[in-house]
Amino acid sequence: MDSLQATYKDEEEDDEDDPQPQPPPTTDADSLEAPPATTSTPSDTPTEPPNDARSEPDPSDDLSEDEAASDGSKKSPKSGREEGDGSDEDPPPKKQKQLSSLTADTKEEDGTNNAAATATPATNGSAPKKSKKKSNNVWATKSTRKGKKKTNRNNNNNNSNNNNNHHHHANGEDNVLITPVPRFPDKSDDTEEMKICLSKVYKAEKVELSEDRMSAGSTKGYRMVRATRGVVVGAWYFEIRVVKLGESGHTRLGWSTEKGDLQAPVGYDGNSFGYRDIDGSKIHEALREKYGEEGYKEGDVIGFYINLPDGEQYAPKSSQLVWYKGQRYVYAQDSTQDPPKLVPGSEISFFKNGICQGVAFKDLQGGRYYPAASMFTLPNEPNCTVKFNFGPDFECFPEDFNERPIPRPMSEVPYLGFDNKVENEESNEKKSQKE
């Protein structure tokens, strides 16, 4: 019994000697939950823990309970660590910036950017370019800045050219549009000693001429050849004998101006007027109209009559040649220039074996008209051949022209020379240097 009582007393003494049990779990939860409750509403001033909050003593520290309780108003280093550990679970208050702080930061950044902009003046006056994101697409074409710079340069050049043009206009100089010269405008195979004949220059390449240059033939489709001299005013006449047609040969004969297409038949465009052999129809601008009773055939003699009363008053001005970069050009026709004028009382008539087939065309445009012929034959057939007769001895000269003016033979057309001068100062300087 004594031993049992002694053991009970020892246990009671041990219980009395042990300090009062502290509630560390409750204090830990309270200490951990307290800071988030205070920081749920962010403020500009740092939050302080409440005075009654107690922190758990660190086993490594020698502070007693009384010292920890007396220092409750101040934050211990351990409490700071506990708050830091608790912030790992919830978002830290430092990362949650206030709206006022964000606006203040942006204002400061804007102030620094404005200061930098004023410190370095803009060269182009444009906003700074943002760096483009690089794409991994190897098939996409990349645009370089060089192209944009070139366009800017081109725009600058265009602006400078426009300014120069305005400057030239201010000085009284007019800009002139020039075009490449037409076919051999600066060449001629006619001389004063020669008589009128077929031209070697103004013909298609496939047209073959005789030695006396009075007969022509072609086997490569319709091609044209014209005479060396033309008429502007007065009544004129010439003849063509159809020497050979063959099984597939055809002809279109008539008049053509300087602008007539040599690689096409007579009457193909508005610059030529033709008489067709198949049905005797007239043709102009590629449009056929019934004209004679019937066509003409091999061995027939076709007469060609033209009358241009006072035609020189309605003739267009001759093209002016200019020298530019070592080449000759002609002035392009101005859009404000009046269209070609019609010669009143002018006409073209065709005769077959001395018999008039009627008036074919009236009110012709002013200009110089040349005798012309076009022949057609299949490649495997012999040439379709025609022979010109410019007079004065005609085979079937008409006896009656029905009150028309009596024409003169084309053999009497004078040689007018060839105006080959260039209308600018550069050519004159070169001529003077050569002399």
Secondary structure, 3 states (H helix, E strand, C coil): CHHHHHHHHHHHHHHHHCCCCCCHHHHHHHHHHHHHHHHCCCCCCCCCCCCCCCCCCCCCCCCCHHHHHHCCCCCCHHHHHHHHHHHHHCCCCCCCCCHHHHHHHHHHHHHHHHHHHHHCCCCCCCCCCCCCCCCCCCCCCCCCHHHHHHHHHHHHHHHHHHHHHHHHHHCCCCCCCEEECCCCCCCCCCCCCCCCCEEEEEECCCCEECCCCCEEEECCCCEEEEECCCECCEEEEEEEEEEECCCCCEEEEEEECCCCCCCCCCCCCCCEEEEECCCCCEEECCEEECCCCCCCCCCCEEEEEEEECCHHHCCCCCCCEEEECCEEEEECCCCCCCCCCECCCCEEEEEECCEEEEEEEECCECCCEEEEEEEECCCCCCCEEEEEECCCCCCCCCCCCCCCCCCEEHHHCCCCCCCCCECCHHHHHHHHHHC
